[in-house]
Amino acid sequence: MINKRLLIKNLLAHNDENSFYDKKRFLNLNEKEGKAKFLKHVCALANSNPANNSFIVVGVEDEDNKIAGVDFFDDSKIQNLVNAYLQNPPLIAYENVYFPNLPEGKVIGLITIRSTGKICSLRKNIWKYYGGAIFFREGSISMPKDFDIYIRDNNSDTVAEIEKQASNNIEHTLDGVVDFLNNRHKDLDANYKVFKEQFVVCWAGNPKKNNGKIYYSRVDIELINEQVRLFYSALDEVEISMNENSFTTTEYVQLGLNNSTQYYPLETVTITFYDNGTYKIDSTLIFEPPQYDKKTLHHIYNTNNTLLEKIKKNLTLNKHDLNDLKDLPATYLLCYLNGFEEAKEKLEEHRWLIKEYNPSIYISLKESLRILRKVKYNS
């Protein structure tokens, strides 16, 4: 079993960017340019490594390998994006890896890419790349190739040795459990459970009972063996259940208008553990968004647009404006879920403006975009 934090350290310590490893300060999958560049690198790494894993480490400074961190990214449907744009798409997994010195909520992203053994290419046009384009890694650069196209295995031994050096052990696991329970979440209700005598899942949150069920807020869930954070949210409510073979979370989001809100189930994620030392994660979107009167939403949508214009022009907001601004991410979300397609674009376009104006509202904005991303990739 691989300790993903050790794997990242080994990649950073022993290798510059090369034909099986790339690093990024961040990913921008909300815009076509960022999405296209990401797909280019995935395609190139898959073609350059037909017989072993390739990796992209996200949240690292390019110049000095400083571990800067990125926001927790819980999009389990990133495979859908790759499948939509790549021919012979590789298997791809995005994991959030905890590092002790990062701020709360920040992680290092680890993308693992496994080729199918066939030439991978773009299925259709995106940004400035044309459908049919094939990319390979040349040193640390992903380059298009039009001739002499074949896949070859040059890195299996190197990657196998790096993964071997990142193998987990009892000391790492015990240290991880103690740190999670006693240090990182000593102010929360923290628990752990062992599955199949080898997997340890830790979770923490603020519990509350409602109709005989226990729900958690400020939830953090981690698969300790691999140092992988499975779930993190400072806002939403989560229901947790388990049996001898699996650990299941159901996430709820709070939505509503005019101070009348309720929780709606968003997604169920089940991690199933097997006797042979493997596990599988399945996610199911169960979201049924609330529907509202279009006239009311049209008024809210226009109000939000006006607020953004005032901020861009550095105009003073009155008390009523400030209250509306606090609800802007959630109300834009409701507008989009009720057919206002431009609402999502408004959130993405003005995210940095909101971050500079009010960091706490920016946190809500990120949560709204996270929900929209889930809905989009599951549709």
Buried (B, 14 or more C-beta within 10 A) or exposed (E): BBBBBBBBBBBBEEBEBBBBBBBBEBBEBBEEEBBBBBBBBBBBBBBBBBBBBBBBBBBBEEEEBEBBBBBBBBBBBBBBBBBEBBBBBBEBBBBBBBBEEBEEBBBBBBBBBBBEEBBBBBBEEBBEBEEEBBBBBEEEEBEBEEEEEEBEEEBBEBBEEBBEBBEBEEEBBEEBBEBBBEEBBEEBEBBBEEBBEBBBBBBBBEBEEEEEEBBBBBBBBBBBBBBBBBBBBBBBBBBBEBEEBBBBBBBBBEBBBEEEBEBBBBBBBBBBBEEEEEBEEEBEBEBEBEEBEEEEBEEBBEBBBEBBEBBEEEEEBEEEBEEBBBBBBBBBBBBBBBEBEEBBEBBBEBBEEBBEBBEEBBBBBBBBBBBBBBBBBBE
